[in-house]
Each structure stands twice: as C-alpha cells, then as structure tokens.
C-alpha cells in the first residue's frame, strides 16, 4: 500500500501523486482526511483526531494547493508544509506531553498549522510557542491562525509565534513539556535539550542526506535518552541565508 510506504515521508521530493490518500478537494474534506489517517492507524488518539479535525488544513496551505492530499506542499522560501501523516505522527508521539496546561515549542513553525494544533491540545491554560526564521512566514502563519479554531489563543497569548533562529529555541518561555522540530538538524541543538523540561519529550529529525526522526526523552533526574523512531526526509534546519540560497 502506497500510503504505508510513504507514511513517514515528510518533505519528500516525490510528486507522483500515487500515494494520495484522498482525491477530491473541498474544504469539508478535512474530516475525511482525519478519518483516513485513523483508518491507516497513523492517528490512534481521540484527542489528536479531534484537534486535527478542528484545525482545517485548508486555512494553512497556500491558495491553489490541495490541502487534503497526503503530501508535503511548497509554501515558498524553499520549504514545505509537512504532509498530514507526518503532522499526525508527531502529534501522536507528543500527545502525553501536550496535556491541558502544558507548554510546547514548535521550531520551524512555517505555516503555523502544527503550532495551532499544539495550542488546541494544551488549551488556554497551557502555552504553544512557534519559532520561525522567515519573517514573511511568521506574518502569514499569524493570519492563518487568526482564521482557525486556535484564534482565541492568539488573542489571549497562550499561542505566540516569534521570528528567531530556532536552533536557539525560545528561552524566554522555557522549559517546555514538548518540543517539535519541523526541519532536520545535523545534530540535536544543545539549547533545545536544555529547554526541555524534566519529564518532557522532543521529536526532532536529525541528519543530512539520511535522516532519522529522533525521540528525545528527558527523565525526571535530568538524564536524556534518545531513540530512532523512523527514517524521514525534512528540509534542513539551517541559517536563513543558506535556506534562501538553496535550490
Ligand atoms: N512545520 C511547518 C514547516 C515545516 S518546513 C509546517 O508544517 O508548516 C521547516 C520550517 O523550518 C520552514 O518554515 C523553515 O523556514 C524553518 N526553519 C529552517 N531552519 C530554521 C531555523 N534555523 N530557525 C527557525 N526556523 C527554521
């Protein structure tokens, strides 16, 4: 089954379209997309399903693109919004660390889609923080979120997006129960490990040509364990100049 082969492919250059989970594209297809991800076992948690249903991907994908196809899509600036199955997989991996009242950091927040999902997971008494180094993406992500179910959390400041180099995290609001990194780092940035709360979890793709999605758990005594979840393909976590010059 094509979907299973592509299940952990985030930013693949594959554009055959043969692994589309769904083929017709009205905005009410968001629910069908979530149901399909449940059927394929990518979404297991009822809460993750609820939050992805409430957060219409159509509001986050640029006009002309097909928001409900299970594929990464260009958002300009040499980067992509991750595929729905990859967003779902990361929400599943982080679910226990996205409980109401908890604090989450989304590095490389891009369109703002996953930051909005994090905000709905942790609720208004929690905190969802996005960090993105392209100012234009930060501006458009804020506009996207304003149209979404997470809009009230922008107003009450339990959701915020910041222009910064995500390799430094966002120390002002650290520590975090959950950290998600949406771009592949050559190695795990020390600042992000430091900003993880004891008991917290980080999900981060690591590598250049070959990448592994790593799950980093910080134990209550402060020690860290790291395991490989699966092979992935993400755009690089890099400097703004290097990203804009890439082809
Ligand atoms: N998770 C987002 C975007 C994934 S693409 C989504 O699905 O919409 C990766 C994002 O990381 C891009 O928006 C890119 O601009 C950003 N990025 C890459 N390196 C970065 C860095 N050093 N600091 C902050 N953002 C970075």
Boltz pocket constraint, residues with backbone or C-beta under 6 A from the ligand:
constraints:
  - pocket:
      binder: B
      contacts: [[A, 77], [A, 79], [A, 80], [A, 81], [A, 82], [A, 107], [A, 108], [A, 109], [A, 110], [A, 111], [A, 112], [A, 113], [A, 114], [A, 131], [A, 132], [A, 133], [A, 134], [A, 137], [A, 164], [A, 165], [A, 166], [A, 167], [A, 182], [A, 183], [A, 235], [A, 236], [A, 237], [A, 238], [A, 239], [A, 240], [A, 243]]
      max_distance: 6.0
